[in-house]
Amino acid sequence: MSIRPLIPAAIRALLPFALAASLALRANAQENQPARIVAIGGAVTETLYALGIEDRIVAVDTTSVYPPEAAQRPNVGYMRALSAEGVLTQSPDLVLMEEGAGPPPAIALLKSSGVRVETIPGGHGIEALGQKLAAIAAAVGKPEEGQALAEEVESGLRRLEAELAPIETRKRVLFILSIVDGRPMAAGSGTAADAIIAIAGGRNVFAAAHGYKTLSAEAATELAPDVVVMMTGAGPNHAAVDPFEIPALAATPAGEAKALVRMDASYLLGFGPRTADAARDLAAQLYPGTIKPAR
């Protein structure tokens, strides 16, 4: 016996619309599940790996150095000097990039090509980082996984914040981006370095400046840092130079104590899935015996 007569006419009339809606939702889900992603920015690439969809990445940029296998993928160049043609050669269905990627004409050309282009907002605070991770995940159709990842990272940062709270005297930290011809380039406010210093419980002694600025010898001495932080893995001007060979820095409390912290550039300043660990590792070096490292 046919069941058609048992279905009210009104419901039968709605069935085609329900089927169409179902197909539309399925198509939308498939559209938001890109299969060929060009990942621009180290944090974008790290997050895609953390979400377990690295098999969808067809190319990365030069800042995508973690995990190590990411660097083995086809490379489209530096994120601020992209070639639209080089990106399009990879036949992507999504170009996922961090804020600041460029140059603008290349980005405009990518967008005009019809390829889906998504820009992930920057920001270095705890909440901004969570939003960044969630945005990356949402762009690739993994919103729930992204929210879980964001909550995990934020939880790690909040735990560190609670452990640092009882410390009354905060270390005075000077972050040196590079040293050229004996002149240090230091991080002021509005930088990733300034943000990670604050999260790790330090006080940026150069926060009165904005961005990265060259320090005079007199200014370096007057800042009187307790600790100098530099990067490794970011070129010869970052890793090979001893900042305390500069007399002005040697005369500071950091110089007298030889208090120099070196950390991997992408780990420390990447502001991606590993940021809670990076902040904890920096805090452990600022406050040894009080804060335990991540591992």
C-alpha positions, 0 to 999 in steps of 0.5 A, a space after each residue: 500500500 502506498 503511503 503517499 495518501 497518508 502524508 498530508 497535502 501541505 507537508 507533501 507540498 513542502 517536501 521539494 523545498 526541504 529537499 532543496 534546502 538540504 541540498 543547498 546546505 550540503 553544497 555550502 558545507 562542501 564549498 566551505 571544505 576547500 581541498 587545495 589551500 595556499 597557506 600564507 603566514 606561519 600561524 595559518 599553516 601551524 593552525 591547519 596542521 593542528 586541525 589535522 588538515 595538512 593534506 589540503 595544503 598545496 603551498 605555503 609561504 617562507 614564514 611557514 617553517 613549523 612543523 618542519 614538514 611544512 617547509 617541504 611544500 611548494 613555496 610561493 615566497 615571502 608573505 609581504 612580497 607575493 606574486 599572484 601568478 605564483 599563487 595561482 599556479 598552485 590551482 588553489 580553491 582557497 588562499 588563506 592569509 594572515 593580515 599584512 600579506 601583500 603587496 596590495 596589487 597582488 592581493 587584488 589580482 588574486 581576488 579578481 581571479 575568482 579564487 576564494 581569498 580569506 584574510 585572517 585578522 591579526 592582533 596579539 592579545 589573548 582574546 585576539 589570538 583565540 579569535 584568530 585561531 577560530 577564524 582560520 578554522 571557520 574558513 576551512 569548515 572546521 568551526 567546532 575544532 577551531 573553537 576547541 583549539 582556541 579554548 585550549 590555547 586560551 586556557 593555557 595562557 590564563 593558567 600562566 597569567 594566574 601563576 604570574 599574578 603573585 609576582 610583584 617585581 616584574 623583570 624589565 625586558 628589552 627585546 632586540 630584533 636585530 643588531 646592525 653595525 653595533 646598533 640594536 633595533 628594539 621592539 616598542 609597543 604595538 609589536 608581537 614582541 611587546 605582547 609576548 613580553 607582557 603575557 610572559 609577565 615581563 615589562 617592556 622597557 622600550 614600550 614608550 616607543 611604537 614599533 621597532 626603533 634603533 636604540 642609541 647607546 645612551 638610550 640603551 643604558 638608560 633603559 636598564 633592562 634586567 633581561 635581553 631577549 633575542 631570536 634564533 632562526 631569523 637570520 645572521 643579524 638575530 642569532 650570531 651577535 652577542 648584544 653584550 659586546 655593545 658597551 652600552 648594553 654591557 653596562 646594564 643589569 642584563 649585561 652585568 648578569 649576562 641575562 640573555 634569552 634566545 628563542 626561536 622566532 616563529 615559536 616566540 612571535 608566531 601567535 599561533 597554536 603554540 603561543 601558550 607554550 612559548 609564553 610559558 617558556 619565556 616566563 620560565 626564563 624570566 622567573 626561573 624556579 617560579 614558573 615551570 617551562 612548557 616541557 
